[in-house]
Amino acid sequence: MIRLQVVKIIHTVAWAFFAGCIFAIPVYASRGQFRWAGALIGIVSLEVLVIFANNWRCPLSAVAARFTDDRRDNFDIYLPLWLARHNKLIFGWLFVAGLFFTLARWRGW
């Protein structure tokens, strides 16, 4: 059980980091700090590639699955069930919106 808790903590911290990056992208773009916005876009894009290469699942989910038979949407992370269930949809749209906002600000729109 302790191993599962450690994986869930690591997964939650990683999720918070990437969620923070997604929220920070339009903040930096609104300030005209496009290098920071671009760096965050790059970081999140790498994570998207990792998830894509892993059949749209975080690799930490497979690690957590070794320690439990539970397969609820939040078995591997400390998030509310509704957020874990809709995480990719919510943060995917926020990321895309941040990309478009950054592009618009960069182009001077």
Gaussian input, Z-matrix of N, CA and C with variables (Angstrom, degrees):
# hf/3-21g

backbone

0 1
 N
 C     1     B1
 C     2     B2     1     A1
 N     3     B3     2     A2     1     D1
 C     4     B4     3     A3     2     D2
 C     5     B5     4     A4     3     D3
 N     6     B6     5     A5     4     D4
 C     7     B7     6     A6     5     D5
 C     8     B8     7     A7     6     D6
 N     9     B9     8     A8     7     D7
 C    10    B10     9     A9     8     D8
 C    11    B11    10    A10     9     D9
 N    12    B12    11    A11    10    D10
 C    13    B13    12    A12    11    D11
 C    14    B14    13    A13    12    D12
 N    15    B15    14    A14    13    D13
 C    16    B16    15    A15    14    D14
 C    17    B17    16    A16    15    D15
 N    18    B18    17    A17    16    D16
 C    19    B19    18    A18    17    D17
 C    20    B20    19    A19    18    D18
 N    21    B21    20    A20    19    D19
 C    22    B22    21    A21    20    D20
 C    23    B23    22    A22    21    D21
 N    24    B24    23    A23    22    D22
 C    25    B25    24    A24    23    D23
 C    26    B26    25    A25    24    D24
 N    27    B27    26    A26    25    D25
 C    28    B28    27    A27    26    D26
 C    29    B29    28    A28    27    D27
 N    30    B30    29    A29    28    D28
 C    31    B31    30    A30    29    D29
 C    32    B32    31    A31    30    D30
 N    33    B33    32    A32    31    D31
 C    34    B34    33    A33    32    D32
 C    35    B35    34    A34    33    D33
 N    36    B36    35    A35    34    D34
 C    37    B37    36    A36    35    D35
 C    38    B38    37    A37    36    D36
 N    39    B39    38    A38    37    D37
 C    40    B40    39    A39    38    D38
 C    41    B41    40    A40    39    D39
 N    42    B42    41    A41    40    D40
 C    43    B43    42    A42    41    D41
 C    44    B44    43    A43    42    D42
 N    45    B45    44    A44    43    D43
 C    46    B46    45    A45    44    D44
 C    47    B47    46    A46    45    D45
 N    48    B48    47    A47    46    D46
 C    49    B49    48    A48    47    D47
 C    50    B50    49    A49    48    D48
 N    51    B51    50    A50    49    D49
 C    52    B52    51    A51    50    D50
 C    53    B53    52    A52    51    D51
 N    54    B54    53    A53    52    D52
 C    55    B55    54    A54    53    D53
 C    56    B56    55    A55    54    D54
 N    57    B57    56    A56    55    D55
 C    58    B58    57    A57    56    D56
 C    59    B59    58    A58    57    D57
 N    60    B60    59    A59    58    D58
 C    61    B61    60    A60    59    D59
 C    62    B62    61    A61    60    D60
 N    63    B63    62    A62    61    D61
 C    64    B64    63    A63    62    D62
 C    65    B65    64    A64    63    D63
 N    66    B66    65    A65    64    D64
 C    67    B67    66    A66    65    D65
 C    68    B68    67    A67    66    D66
 N    69    B69    68    A68    67    D67
 C    70    B70    69    A69    68    D68
 C    71    B71    70    A70    69    D69
 N    72    B72    71    A71    70    D70
 C    73    B73    72    A72    71    D71
 C    74    B74    73    A73    72    D72
 N    75    B75    74    A74    73    D73
 C    76    B76    75    A75    74    D74
 C    77    B77    76    A76    75    D75
 N    78    B78    77    A77    76    D76
 C    79    B79    78    A78    77    D77
 C    80    B80    79    A79    78    D78
 N    81    B81    80    A80    79    D79
 C    82    B82    81    A81    80    D80
 C    83    B83    82    A82    81    D81
 N    84    B84    83    A83    82    D82
 C    85    B85    84    A84    83    D83
 C    86    B86    85    A85    84    D84
 N    87    B87    86    A86    85    D85
 C    88    B88    87    A87    86    D86
 C    89    B89    88    A88    87    D87
 N    90    B90    89    A89    88    D88
 C    91    B91    90    A90    89    D89
 C    92    B92    91    A91    90    D90
 N    93    B93    92    A92    91    D91
 C    94    B94    93    A93    92    D92
 C    95    B95    94    A94    93    D93
 N    96    B96    95    A95    94    D94
 C    97    B97    96    A96    95    D95
 C    98    B98    97    A97    96    D96
 N    99    B99    98    A98    97    D97
 C   100   B100    99    A99    98    D98
 C   101   B101   100   A100    99    D99
 N   102   B102   101   A101   100   D100
 C   103   B103   102   A102   101   D101
 C   104   B104   103   A103   102   D102
 N   105   B105   104   A104   103   D103
 C   106   B106   105   A105   104   D104
 C   107   B107   106   A106   105   D105
 N   108   B108   107   A107   106   D106
 C   109   B109   108   A108   107   D107
 C   110   B110   109   A109   108   D108
 N   111   B111   110   A110   109   D109
 C   112   B112   111   A111   110   D110
 C   113   B113   112   A112   111   D111
 N   114   B114   113   A113   112   D112
 C   115   B115   114   A114   113   D113
 C   116   B116   115   A115   114   D114
 N   117   B117   116   A116   115   D115
 C   118   B118   117   A117   116   D116
 C   119   B119   118   A118   117   D117
 N   120   B120   119   A119   118   D118
 C   121   B121   120   A120   119   D119
 C   122   B122   121   A121   120   D120
 N   123   B123   122   A122   121   D121
 C   124   B124   123   A123   122   D122
 C   125   B125   124   A124   123   D123
 N   126   B126   125   A125   124   D124
 C   127   B127   126   A126   125   D125
 C   128   B128   127   A127   126   D126
 N   129   B129   128   A128   127   D127
 C   130   B130   129   A129   128   D128
 C   131   B131   130   A130   129   D129
 N   132   B132   131   A131   130   D130
 C   133   B133   132   A132   131   D131
 C   134   B134   133   A133   132   D132
 N   135   B135   134   A134   133   D133
 C   136   B136   135   A135   134   D134
 C   137   B137   136   A136   135   D135
 N   138   B138   137   A137   136   D136
 C   139   B139   138   A138   137   D137
 C   140   B140   139   A139   138   D138
 N   141   B141   140   A140   139   D139
 C   142   B142   141   A141   140   D140
 C   143   B143   142   A142   141   D141
 N   144   B144   143   A143   142   D142
 C   145   B145   144   A144   143   D143
 C   146   B146   145   A145   144   D144
 N   147   B147   146   A146   145   D145
 C   148   B148   147   A147   146   D146
 C   149   B149   148   A148   147   D147
 N   150   B150   149   A149   148   D148
 C   151   B151   150   A150   149   D149
 C   152   B152   151   A151   150   D150
 N   153   B153   152   A152   151   D151
 C   154   B154   153   A153   152   D152
 C   155   B155   154   A154   153   D153
 N   156   B156   155   A155   154   D154
 C   157   B157   156   A156   155   D155
 C   158   B158   157   A157   156   D156
 N   159   B159   158   A158   157   D157
 C   160   B160   159   A159   158   D158
 C   161   B161   160   A160   159   D159
 N   162   B162   161   A161   160   D160
 C   163   B163   162   A162   161   D161
 C   164   B164   163   A163   162   D162
 N   165   B165   164   A164   163   D163
 C   166   B166   165   A165   164   D164
 C   167   B167   166   A166   165   D165
 N   168   B168   167   A167   166   D166
 C   169   B169   168   A168   167   D167
 C   170   B170   169   A169   168   D168
 N   171   B171   170   A170   169   D169
 C   172   B172   171   A171   170   D170
 C   173   B173   172   A172   171   D171
 N   174   B174   173   A173   172   D172
 C   175   B175   174   A174   173   D173
 C   176   B176   175   A175   174   D174
 N   177   B177   176   A176   175   D175
 C   178   B178   177   A177   176   D176
 C   179   B179   178   A178   177   D177
 N   180   B180   179   A179   178   D178
 C   181   B181   180   A180   179   D179
 C   182   B182   181   A181   180   D180
 N   183   B183   182   A182   181   D181
 C   184   B184   183   A183   182   D182
 C   185   B185   184   A184   183   D183
 N   186   B186   185   A185   184   D184
 C   187   B187   186   A186   185   D185
 C   188   B188   187   A187   186   D186
 N   189   B189   188   A188   187   D187
 C   190   B190   189   A189   188   D188
 C   191   B191   190   A190   189   D189
 N   192   B192   191   A191   190   D190
 C   193   B193   192   A192   191   D191
 C   194   B194   193   A193   192   D192
 N   195   B195   194   A194   193   D193
 C   196   B196   195   A195   194   D194
 C   197   B197   196   A196   195   D195
 N   198   B198   197   A197   196   D196
 C   199   B199   198   A198   197   D197
 C   200   B200   199   A199   198   D198
 N   201   B201   200   A200   199   D199
 C   202   B202   201   A201   200   D200
 C   203   B203   202   A202   201   D201
 N   204   B204   203   A203   202   D202
 C   205   B205   204   A204   203   D203
 C   206   B206   205   A205   204   D204
 N   207   B207   206   A206   205   D205
 C   208   B208   207   A207   206   D206
 C   209   B209   208   A208   207   D207
 N   210   B210   209   A209   208   D208
 C   211   B211   210   A210   209   D209
 C   212   B212   211   A211   210   D210
 N   213   B213   212   A212   211   D211
 C   214   B214   213   A213   212   D212
 C   215   B215   214   A214   213   D213
 N   216   B216   215   A215   214   D214
 C   217   B217   216   A216   215   D215
 C   218   B218   217   A217   216   D216
 N   219   B219   218   A218   217   D217
 C   220   B220   219   A219   218   D218
 C   221   B221   220   A220   219   D219
 N   222   B222   221   A221   220   D220
 C   223   B223   222   A222   221   D221
 C   224   B224   223   A223   222   D222
 N   225   B225   224   A224   223   D223
 C   226   B226   225   A225   224   D224
 C   227   B227   226   A226   225   D225
 N   228   B228   227   A227   226   D226
 C   229   B229   228   A228   227   D227
 C   230   B230   229   A229   228   D228
 N   231   B231   230   A230   229   D229
 C   232   B232   231   A231   230   D230
 C   233   B233   232   A232   231   D231
 N   234   B234   233   A233   232   D232
 C   235   B235   234   A234   233   D233
 C   236   B236   235   A235   234   D234
 N   237   B237   236   A236   235   D235
 C   238   B238   237   A237   236   D236
 C   239   B239   238   A238   237   D237
 N   240   B240   239   A239   238   D238
 C   241   B241   240   A240   239   D239
 C   242   B242   241   A241   240   D240
 N   243   B243   242   A242   241   D241
 C   244   B244   243   A243   242   D242
 C   245   B245   244   A244   243   D243
 N   246   B246   245   A245   244   D244
 C   247   B247   246   A246   245   D245
 C   248   B248   247   A247   246   D246
 N   249   B249   248   A248   247   D247
 C   250   B250   249   A249   248   D248
 C   251   B251   250   A250   249   D249
 N   252   B252   251   A251   250   D250
 C   253   B253   252   A252   251   D251
 C   254   B254   253   A253   252   D252
 N   255   B255   254   A254   253   D253
 C   256   B256   255   A255   254   D254
 C   257   B257   256   A256   255   D255
 N   258   B258   257   A257   256   D256
 C   259   B259   258   A258   257   D257
 C   260   B260   259   A259   258   D258
 N   261   B261   260   A260   259   D259
 C   262   B262   261   A261   260   D260
 C   263   B263   262   A262   261   D261
 N   264   B264   263   A263   262   D262
 C   265   B265   264   A264   263   D263
 C   266   B266   265   A265   264   D264
 N   267   B267   266   A266   265   D265
 C   268   B268   267   A267   266   D266
 C   269   B269   268   A268   267   D267
 N   270   B270   269   A269   268   D268
 C   271   B271   270   A270   269   D269
 C   272   B272   271   A271   270   D270
 N   273   B273   272   A272   271   D271
 C   274   B274   273   A273   272   D272
 C   275   B275   274   A274   273   D273
 N   276   B276   275   A275   274   D274
 C   277   B277   276   A276   275   D275
 C   278   B278   277   A277   276   D276
 N   279   B279   278   A278   277   D277
 C   280   B280   279   A279   278   D278
 C   281   B281   280   A280   279   D279
 N   282   B282   281   A281   280   D280
 C   283   B283   282   A282   281   D281
 C   284   B284   283   A283   282   D282
 N   285   B285   284   A284   283   D283
 C   286   B286   285   A285   284   D284
 C   287   B287   286   A286   285   D285
 N   288   B288   287   A287   286   D286
 C   289   B289   288   A288   287   D287
 C   290   B290   289   A289   288   D288
 N   291   B291   290   A290   289   D289
 C   292   B292   291   A291   290   D290
 C   293   B293   292   A292   291   D291
 N   294   B294   293   A293   292   D292
 C   295   B295   294   A294   293   D293
 C   296   B296   295   A295   294   D294
 N   297   B297   296   A296   295   D295
 C   298   B298   297   A297   296   D296
 C   299   B299   298   A298   297   D297
 N   300   B300   299   A299   298   D298
 C   301   B301   300   A300   299   D299
 C   302   B302   301   A301   300   D300
 N   303   B303   302   A302   301   D301
 C   304   B304   303   A303   302   D302
 C   305   B305   304   A304   303   D303
 N   306   B306   305   A305   304   D304
 C   307   B307   306   A306   305   D305
 C   308   B308   307   A307   306   D306
 N   309   B309   308   A308   307   D307
 C   310   B310   309   A309   308   D308
 C   311   B311   310   A310   309   D309
 N   312   B312   311   A311   310   D310
 C   313   B313   312   A312   311   D311
 C   314   B314   313   A313   312   D312
 N   315   B315   314   A314   313   D313
 C   316   B316   315   A315   314   D314
 C   317   B317   316   A316   315   D315
 N   318   B318   317   A317   316   D316
 C   319   B319   318   A318   317   D317
 C   320   B320   319   A319   318   D318
 N   321   B321   320   A320   319   D319
 C   322   B322   321   A321   320   D320
 C   323   B323   322   A322   321   D321
 N   324   B324   323   A323   322   D322
 C   325   B325   324   A324   323   D323
 C   326   B326   325   A325   324   D324

   B1=1.4547
   B2=1.5314
   B3=1.3243
   B4=1.4588
   B5=1.5293
   B6=1.3223
   B7=1.4667
   B8=1.5260
   B9=1.3205
   B10=1.4629
   B11=1.5237
   B12=1.3002
   B13=1.4687
   B14=1.5279
   B15=1.3175
   B16=1.4728
   B17=1.5246
   B18=1.3222
   B19=1.4686
   B20=1.5327
   B21=1.3292
   B22=1.4657
   B23=1.5290
   B24=1.3210
   B25=1.4668
   B26=1.5287
   B27=1.3276
   B28=1.4654
   B29=1.5280
   B30=1.3242
   B31=1.4655
   B32=1.5265
   B33=1.3166
   B34=1.4694
   B35=1.5198
   B36=1.3265
   B37=1.4689
   B38=1.5328
   B39=1.3351
   B40=1.4675
   B41=1.5221
   B42=1.3309
   B43=1.4659
   B44=1.5297
   B45=1.3347
   B46=1.4721
   B47=1.5307
   B48=1.3219
   B49=1.4642
   B50=1.5230
   B51=1.3363
   B52=1.4667
   B53=1.5284
   B54=1.3231
   B55=1.4671
   B56=1.5293
   B57=1.3256
   B58=1.4697
   B59=1.5182
   B60=1.3275
   B61=1.4675
   B62=1.5225
   B63=1.3208
   B64=1.4669
   B65=1.5232
   B66=1.3262
   B67=1.4637
   B68=1.5249
   B69=1.3236
   B70=1.4635
   B71=1.5278
   B72=1.3170
   B73=1.4659
   B74=1.5326
   B75=1.3405
   B76=1.4745
   B77=1.5237
   B78=1.3248
   B79=1.4665
   B80=1.5240
   B81=1.3314
   B82=1.4672
   B83=1.5263
   B84=1.3226
   B85=1.4689
   B86=1.5191
   B87=1.3273
   B88=1.4649
   B89=1.5226
   B90=1.3148
   B91=1.4745
   B92=1.5227
   B93=1.3232
   B94=1.4563
   B95=1.5186
   B96=1.3112
   B97=1.4692
   B98=1.5385
   B99=1.3220
   B100=1.4625
   B101=1.5267
   B102=1.3086
   B103=1.4741
   B104=1.5197
   B105=1.3294
   B106=1.4661
   B107=1.5201
   B108=1.3156
   B109=1.4689
   B110=1.5297
   B111=1.3232
   B112=1.4582
   B113=1.5198
   B114=1.3313
   B115=1.4672
   B116=1.5253
   B117=1.3235
   B118=1.4676
   B119=1.5209
   B120=1.3166
   B121=1.4627
   B122=1.5276
   B123=1.3162
   B124=1.4606
   B125=1.5193
   B126=1.3292
   B127=1.4664
   B128=1.5232
   B129=1.3284
   B130=1.4677
   B131=1.5258
   B132=1.3051
   B133=1.4682
   B134=1.5241
   B135=1.3277
   B136=1.4618
   B137=1.5289
   B138=1.3157
   B139=1.4680
   B140=1.5275
   B141=1.3218
   B142=1.4665
   B143=1.5277
   B144=1.3211
   B145=1.4667
   B146=1.5265
   B147=1.3242
   B148=1.4648
   B149=1.5199
   B150=1.3173
   B151=1.4648
   B152=1.5293
   B153=1.3230
   B154=1.4650
   B155=1.5285
   B156=1.3240
   B157=1.4638
   B158=1.5283
   B159=1.3151
   B160=1.4668
   B161=1.5389
   B162=1.3261
   B163=1.4783
   B164=1.5183
   B165=1.3281
   B166=1.4608
   B167=1.5280
   B168=1.3300
   B169=1.4734
   B170=1.5199
   B171=1.3121
   B172=1.4548
   B173=1.5313
   B174=1.3181
   B175=1.4644
   B176=1.5324
   B177=1.3126
   B178=1.4654
   B179=1.5245
   B180=1.3164
   B181=1.4662
   B182=1.5242
   B183=1.3161
   B184=1.4679
   B185=1.5206
   B186=1.3153
   B187=1.4637
   B188=1.5241
   B189=1.3238
   B190=1.4659
   B191=1.5246
   B192=1.3244
   B193=1.4670
   B194=1.5272
   B195=1.3215
   B196=1.4644
   B197=1.5288
   B198=1.3321
   B199=1.4577
   B200=1.5267
   B201=1.3382
   B202=1.4632
   B203=1.5283
   B204=1.3237
   B205=1.4619
   B206=1.5233
   B207=1.3100
   B208=1.4592
   B209=1.5283
   B210=1.3162
   B211=1.4563
   B212=1.5323
   B213=1.3131
   B214=1.4605
   B215=1.5266
   B216=1.2917
   B217=1.4633
   B218=1.5283
   B219=1.3169
   B220=1.4621
   B221=1.5253
   B222=1.3359
   B223=1.4646
   B224=1.5281
   B225=1.3200
   B226=1.4617
   B227=1.5211
   B228=1.3395
   B229=1.4594
   B230=1.5168
   B231=1.3264
   B232=1.4633
   B233=1.5267
   B234=1.3188
   B235=1.4567
   B236=1.5147
   B237=1.3305
   B238=1.4667
   B239=1.5308
   B240=1.3128
   B241=1.4620
   B242=1.5236
   B243=1.3320
   B244=1.4649
   B245=1.5255
   B246=1.3306
   B247=1.4634
   B248=1.5250
   B249=1.3158
   B250=1.4684
   B251=1.5259
   B252=1.3141
   B253=1.4654
   B254=1.5302
   B255=1.3247
   B256=1.4689
   B257=1.5251
   B258=1.3071
   B259=1.4542
   B260=1.5277
   B261=1.3096
   B262=1.4677
   B263=1.5208
   B264=1.3158
   B265=1.4573
   B266=1.5301
   B267=1.3217
   B268=1.4645
   B269=1.5261
   B270=1.3281
   B271=1.4559
   B272=1.5188
   B273=1.3247
   B274=1.4592
   B275=1.5228
   B276=1.3260
   B277=1.4702
   B278=1.5220
   B279=1.3281
   B280=1.4659
   B281=1.5302
   B282=1.3230
   B283=1.4636
   B284=1.5250
   B285=1.3173
   B286=1.4726
   B287=1.5307
   B288=1.3207
   B289=1.4716
   B290=1.5237
   B291=1.3236
   B292=1.4630
   B293=1.5161
   B294=1.3303
   B295=1.4675
   B296=1.5273
   B297=1.3283
   B298=1.4661
   B299=1.5215
   B300=1.3253
   B301=1.4631
   B302=1.5280
   B303=1.3140
   B304=1.4697
   B305=1.5197
   B306=1.3136
   B307=1.4656
   B308=1.5201
   B309=1.3240
   B310=1.4654
   B311=1.5242
   B312=1.3044
   B313=1.4706
   B314=1.5291
   B315=1.3233
   B316=1.4573
   B317=1.5268
   B318=1.3414
   B319=1.4754
   B320=1.5296
   B321=1.3312
   B322=1.4586
   B323=1.5062
   B324=1.3318
   B325=1.4728
   B326=1.4914
   A1=111.57
   A2=116.27
   A3=119.23
   A4=110.61
   A5=117.23
   A6=119.96
   A7=111.39
   A8=116.35
   A9=120.24
   A10=110.32
   A11=117.27
   A12=120.72
   A13=111.34
   A14=116.62
   A15=120.30
   A16=109.95
   A17=117.35
   A18=120.62
   A19=109.89
   A20=117.22
   A21=120.44
   A22=111.40
   A23=116.67
   A24=119.90
   A25=110.36
   A26=116.37
   A27=120.14
   A28=110.61
   A29=116.51
   A30=121.31
   A31=110.78
   A32=116.79
   A33=120.94
   A34=111.26
   A35=117.07
   A36=120.46
   A37=110.20
   A38=116.73
   A39=120.05
   A40=110.63
   A41=116.59
   A42=120.51
   A43=110.34
   A44=116.68
   A45=120.65
   A46=110.52
   A47=116.77
   A48=120.36
   A49=110.60
   A50=116.85
   A51=119.86
   A52=111.82
   A53=117.80
   A54=120.30
   A55=109.51
   A56=116.04
   A57=119.92
   A58=111.69
   A59=116.97
   A60=120.47
   A61=110.62
   A62=116.59
   A63=120.80
   A64=110.81
   A65=117.27
   A66=120.31
   A67=111.86
   A68=117.65
   A69=120.83
   A70=113.15
   A71=118.10
   A72=121.03
   A73=111.83
   A74=119.51
   A75=117.25
   A76=113.05
   A77=118.27
   A78=120.63
   A79=109.32
   A80=116.39
   A81=119.24
   A82=111.29
   A83=116.89
   A84=119.80
   A85=110.54
   A86=117.79
   A87=120.34
   A88=111.68
   A89=116.71
   A90=122.03
   A91=112.06
   A92=116.56
   A93=120.37
   A94=113.40
   A95=117.40
   A96=122.02
   A97=108.35
   A98=114.67
   A99=120.87
   A100=113.41
   A101=117.72
   A102=118.63
   A103=110.48
   A104=116.41
   A105=119.53
   A106=110.50
   A107=116.19
   A108=119.72
   A109=109.75
   A110=116.90
   A111=121.09
   A112=112.44
   A113=116.38
   A114=119.62
   A115=110.27
   A116=117.10
   A117=120.82
   A118=111.32
   A119=116.79
   A120=120.61
   A121=109.48
   A122=116.73
   A123=120.80
   A124=112.57
   A125=116.73
   A126=121.53
   A127=110.56
   A128=115.94
   A129=119.62
   A130=110.13
   A131=117.69
   A132=120.53
   A133=111.32
   A134=117.27
   A135=120.18
   A136=110.97
   A137=116.30
   A138=119.94
   A139=110.79
   A140=116.94
   A141=120.56
   A142=110.09
   A143=117.15
   A144=120.49
   A145=111.83
   A146=116.84
   A147=120.55
   A148=110.27
   A149=116.44
   A150=120.73
   A151=110.42
   A152=116.70
   A153=120.66
   A154=111.06
   A155=116.67
   A156=121.21
   A157=111.96
   A158=116.61
   A159=121.76
   A160=110.92
   A161=116.21
   A162=121.67
   A163=113.10
   A164=116.20
   A165=124.08
   A166=113.20
   A167=116.35
   A168=121.47
   A169=108.37
   A170=114.88
   A171=119.95
   A172=108.46
   A173=118.47
   A174=120.41
   A175=112.92
   A176=117.63
   A177=120.01
   A178=112.06
   A179=117.54
   A180=120.21
   A181=110.93
   A182=115.88
   A183=119.84
   A184=110.90
   A185=116.46
   A186=119.87
   A187=109.68
   A188=117.34
   A189=121.15
   A190=111.49
   A191=116.84
   A192=120.96
   A193=112.48
   A194=117.16
   A195=120.50
   A196=112.60
   A197=116.55
   A198=120.60
   A199=114.37
   A200=117.51
   A201=120.35
   A202=110.12
   A203=115.05
   A204=120.75
   A205=111.33
   A206=117.08
   A207=123.36
   A208=109.13
   A209=117.22
   A210=120.47
   A211=112.15
   A212=116.10
   A213=117.62
   A214=108.73
   A215=117.40
   A216=120.96
   A217=113.07
   A218=117.99
   A219=120.32
   A220=112.93
   A221=117.79
   A222=120.13
   A223=111.89
   A224=116.83
   A225=121.64
   A226=114.61
   A227=117.02
   A228=120.97
   A229=109.39
   A230=116.32
   A231=120.83
   A232=110.26
   A233=115.83
   A234=123.73
   A235=107.73
   A236=117.19
   A237=118.35
   A238=109.34
   A239=115.82
   A240=121.05
   A241=111.90
   A242=117.90
   A243=120.63
   A244=111.00
   A245=117.52
   A246=119.80
   A247=111.14
   A248=116.72
   A249=119.69
   A250=110.45
   A251=116.57
   A252=121.31
   A253=111.86
   A254=116.94
   A255=121.36
   A256=112.88
   A257=117.47
   A258=123.32
   A259=113.31
   A260=117.49
   A261=120.38
   A262=111.66
   A263=116.85
   A264=120.45
   A265=111.12
   A266=116.58
   A267=121.25
   A268=111.02
   A269=116.02
   A270=118.95
   A271=112.62
   A272=117.07
   A273=119.77
   A274=110.89
   A275=115.93
   A276=119.94
   A277=111.76
   A278=116.80
   A279=119.18
   A280=110.95
   A281=116.72
   A282=120.54
   A283=110.73
   A284=116.67
   A285=120.59
   A286=110.34
   A287=116.97
   A288=120.20
   A289=110.43
   A290=116.88
   A291=120.72
   A292=112.14
   A293=116.30
   A294=120.27
   A295=111.16
   A296=116.07
   A297=120.04
   A298=111.79
   A299=116.53
   A300=119.92
   A301=110.28
   A302=116.52
   A303=121.04
   A304=110.38
   A305=116.27
   A306=119.93
   A307=111.22
   A308=116.40
   A309=120.48
   A310=111.14
   A311=117.74
   A312=121.56
   A313=110.29
   A314=116.96
   A315=121.14
   A316=111.27
   A317=114.93
   A318=120.17
   A319=111.34
   A320=117.04
   A321=119.93
   A322=114.91
   A323=116.84
   A324=120.35
   A325=111.00
   D1=-35.92
   D2=179.92
   D3=-64.47
   D4=-38.07
   D5=178.88
   D6=-62.50
   D7=-42.40
   D8=177.17
   D9=-61.36
   D10=-43.18
   D11=179.25
   D12=-62.19
   D13=-39.78
   D14=178.17
   D15=-64.15
   D16=-44.73
   D17=178.89
   D18=-62.65
   D19=-42.72
   D20=179.79
   D21=-63.48
   D22=-38.49
   D23=177.98
   D24=-65.47
   D25=-47.73
   D26=179.03
   D27=-60.46
   D28=-43.37
   D29=179.80
   D30=-63.40
   D31=-41.85
   D32=179.83
   D33=-66.03
   D34=-41.28
   D35=177.91
   D36=-64.35
   D37=-43.12
   D38=177.63
   D39=-62.63
   D40=-43.23
   D41=178.34
   D42=-60.28
   D43=-44.74
   D44=-179.51
   D45=-62.60
   D46=-38.96
   D47=177.85
   D48=-60.64
   D49=-50.60
   D50=-177.81
   D51=-69.43
   D52=-36.46
   D53=175.48
   D54=-62.75
   D55=-41.86
   D56=177.16
   D57=-61.78
   D58=-40.90
   D59=176.57
   D60=-60.04
   D61=-44.40
   D62=-179.03
   D63=-62.66
   D64=-42.55
   D65=178.62
   D66=-69.38
   D67=-30.28
   D68=-177.24
   D69=-77.77
   D70=-23.69
   D71=-177.03
   D72=-54.90
   D73=-55.03
   D74=-179.76
   D75=-68.68
   D76=-25.05
   D77=177.06
   D78=-64.15
   D79=-50.21
   D80=178.69
   D81=-63.91
   D82=-39.92
   D83=179.59
   D84=-63.64
   D85=-39.58
   D86=-179.51
   D87=-65.82
   D88=-25.53
   D89=177.70
   D90=-88.92
   D91=-1.73
   D92=-178.25
   D93=77.55
   D94=14.80
   D95=179.88
   D96=-93.68
   D97=74.21
   D98=-171.73
   D99=-73.96
   D100=-24.60
   D101=175.70
   D102=-66.69
   D103=-42.28
   D104=177.26
   D105=-66.17
   D106=-44.73
   D107=178.71
   D108=-60.00
   D109=-43.38
   D110=179.24
   D111=-64.19
   D112=-39.59
   D113=178.20
   D114=-63.41
   D115=-42.51
   D116=178.61
   D117=-66.22
   D118=-38.99
   D119=176.26
   D120=-60.89
   D121=-41.89
   D122=178.04
   D123=-63.07
   D124=-43.29
   D125=179.31
   D126=-61.73
   D127=-48.33
   D128=-179.14
   D129=-66.98
   D130=-36.77
   D131=178.43
   D132=-62.30
   D133=-38.51
   D134=175.90
   D135=-62.02
   D136=-41.72
   D137=177.94
   D138=-64.49
   D139=-39.54
   D140=176.78
   D141=-61.34
   D142=-41.31
   D143=177.86
   D144=-63.41
   D145=-39.98
   D146=177.49
   D147=-62.60
   D148=-45.80
   D149=179.94
   D150=-65.72
   D151=-42.27
   D152=177.89
   D153=-60.05
   D154=-44.72
   D155=-178.98
   D156=-68.06
   D157=-16.20
   D158=-178.50
   D159=-107.46
   D160=33.54
   D161=179.36
   D162=57.04
   D163=43.61
   D164=176.45
   D165=62.40
   D166=29.84
   D167=175.98
   D168=-129.35
   D169=146.67
   D170=174.47
   D171=-70.81
   D172=136.16
   D173=178.21
   D174=-58.76
   D175=-26.40
   D176=178.25
   D177=-67.32
   D178=-22.54
   D179=176.40
   D180=-63.77
   D181=-40.13
   D182=178.53
   D183=-66.43
   D184=-36.23
   D185=177.49
   D186=-65.85
   D187=-47.22
   D188=-179.72
   D189=-62.91
   D190=-34.29
   D191=-178.12
   D192=-62.37
   D193=-22.79
   D194=177.93
   D195=-67.71
   D196=-20.04
   D197=-171.75
   D198=-109.64
   D199=3.81
   D200=-179.98
   D201=-158.18
   D202=155.75
   D203=173.15
   D204=-94.77
   D205=-7.67
   D206=178.70
   D207=-63.82
   D208=134.13
   D209=177.84
   D210=-130.99
   D211=25.11
   D212=172.42
   D213=-61.66
   D214=161.90
   D215=-176.39
   D216=-60.63
   D217=-21.60
   D218=-179.73
   D219=-113.60
   D220=23.89
   D221=-178.60
   D222=-64.95
   D223=-22.24
   D224=-172.11
   D225=-112.29
   D226=7.72
   D227=-174.50
   D228=-155.58
   D229=149.60
   D230=177.77
   D231=-89.35
   D232=73.89
   D233=175.01
   D234=-130.34
   D235=153.00
   D236=173.00
   D237=-59.74
   D238=149.50
   D239=-176.51
   D240=-55.25
   D241=-44.62
   D242=-177.82
   D243=-62.39
   D244=-38.44
   D245=-179.37
   D246=-72.85
   D247=-41.86
   D248=177.01
   D249=-61.49
   D250=-37.99
   D251=-178.77
   D252=-66.48
   D253=-36.96
   D254=-174.58
   D255=-111.06
   D256=14.46
   D257=-174.77
   D258=-54.54
   D259=-52.25
   D260=-177.15
   D261=-63.79
   D262=-39.43
   D263=179.13
   D264=-65.46
   D265=-49.85
   D266=-177.78
   D267=-62.53
   D268=-54.28
   D269=-174.82
   D270=-77.59
   D271=-23.41
   D272=172.49
   D273=-63.40
   D274=-46.70
   D275=178.69
   D276=-66.61
   D277=-39.48
   D278=177.43
   D279=-63.29
   D280=-39.57
   D281=178.20
   D282=-64.24
   D283=-47.35
   D284=179.21
   D285=-61.58
   D286=-42.88
   D287=177.51
   D288=-61.35
   D289=-41.79
   D290=177.47
   D291=-63.25
   D292=-38.13
   D293=176.53
   D294=-61.75
   D295=-48.38
   D296=-179.86
   D297=-65.20
   D298=-39.95
   D299=178.13
   D300=-63.03
   D301=-43.92
   D302=179.23
   D303=-62.15
   D304=-45.38
   D305=178.46
   D306=-61.00
   D307=-43.61
   D308=-179.80
   D309=-63.02
   D310=-44.32
   D311=179.30
   D312=-66.37
   D313=-40.29
   D314=-179.77
   D315=-64.03
   D316=-37.53
   D317=179.41
   D318=-79.61
   D319=-6.41
   D320=178.35
   D321=84.96
   D322=18.86
   D323=-179.85
   D324=-82.79

